[in-house]
């Protein structure tokens, strides 16, 4: 028995090291994209007013924008986040403190921003081991930790400079407390003070780290209430549960000062992207399909995006086939666990948490009309429940060890695809887009991006940072209309030298709506009909040459 404990400890160490290698491997390979640009600006203490708008700027000037503002405090960060984003402030204050310590440089900024989420991702591996060890067994904990360590979904979240792995870790810690709450209360025992404080801290910090943590916290309360109703044993037991209600509501009370800000952020225009661009009858079914697709990506992610059909179709079928096999194996394992009786309560607790979380997602999608299932990353909030249940299922008495090995091996291969940028692509490709603008290397490039909010400014900046340093760049306000952009373009000073390739990146603009000719510094720029593209956003090439009349002036 002692040797088994030692082997399990070494197993956990190996699993954590593998998870760390995956998360820090090629950490800065992929360029910063829209959301990460926002993280950078907010954490560096920059505001929208710091971004040069409605004028030509050099790429070197944009590099200077991404430097630390040394005079900004956490209170300033909180104010900036409140007014210029739709997120709670805790994560951004944390990253700001980290950047103050490491003193960021532009060349290392990507790695420096992503390293903290990667560390939280590693912490989640150890935490899920703890969760399944408390709920089921050390063996189940080891398998759950291995699943999370090699999950392409978890690796993807850990390699992004966003606030997903922090609440992911906090959800796992909170679930450890939830399992102990339910177990002790059903048995009539008092939960330890340490567990209580840890549960309150995890939930409170989680609420200030990501708004979706409201789903996780609400699912825990619903689980506690459900178990109280199903498992109550007379009036005395019910009084015990009701007596705990005030304590369970402590995180909500501690979050009350921020509640009005949350409600304000919920109705901000920046959240409108959750609504369909062109509503249709398929919107009723899309969330279900997107949720199922996100579950697939939690276990397997093969190269299908941007691949030729002859390759993508077999890869897609392989992913579906593996998922169906894993679903069948997991269901049998859950049934085996249920028949064992001794851990039914823990199984019911984690299943209830996951089920209530999914119900909350459905309420947000169909009740509030905001499809948060569109992006797979948002399913992080209940992923710990699925991971913990899967770890328990794969370690039931009737499950052969080789099945766990197969799932881990597939996850490891998938994660290598993720870290190599062959899977889990972003909604658009800033580096690929920027490189595609260099049609003629003998002609200088000028790029224009239309914006109407901070998100579109960040989108433009993500592309600009991948452009040649010799090129020019401009962010032009399209709030009124794109006609205003064309007029502004005509009046801009410090126009780049001709001849020139002018590229217009226009979010929300259809191909037919691009004008045939644009005027730049008194000269015509003609639309190239063969150079219209879309890589998440549409962009069009215009060829500009100095007119004879302008050259004689």
Secondary structure, DSSP 8 states (H G I E B T S, - for coil): -HHHHHHHHHHHHHHHHHHHHHHHTTTTSS---HHHHHHHHHHTT--GGGS--SS-EEHHHHHHHTS--TT--HHHHHHHHHHH-SS-SHHHHHHHHHHHHHT--GGGHHHHHHHHHHHHHHHHHHHHHHHHHHHT-HHHHHHHHHHHHH-HHHHHHHTSSSTTHHHHHHHHHHHHHHHHHHHHHHTT----HHHHHHHHHHHHHHHHH-TTHHHHHHHHHHHHHHHHHHH--HHHHHHHHHHHHHHHTHHHHHHHHHHHHHHHHHTSGGGGGGS-SS--TTHHHHHHHHHHHHHHHTT---S-TT--HHHHHHHHHHHHHHHHHHHHHHHHHHHHHHHT-TTHHHHHHHHHHHHHHHHHHHIIIIIS---TTSSGGGGHHHHHHHHHHHHHHTTSTTS-HHHHHHHHHHHHHHHHHHHTTSSS--SS-HHHHHHHT-S-TTSEEEEEEEESSHHHHHHHHHHHTTS-TTSEEEEEE-SS-HHHHHHHHHH-SS---SSEEEEEE-TT--GGGS-SEEEETTEEEEEEEEEEEESSSEEEEEEE---HHHHH-
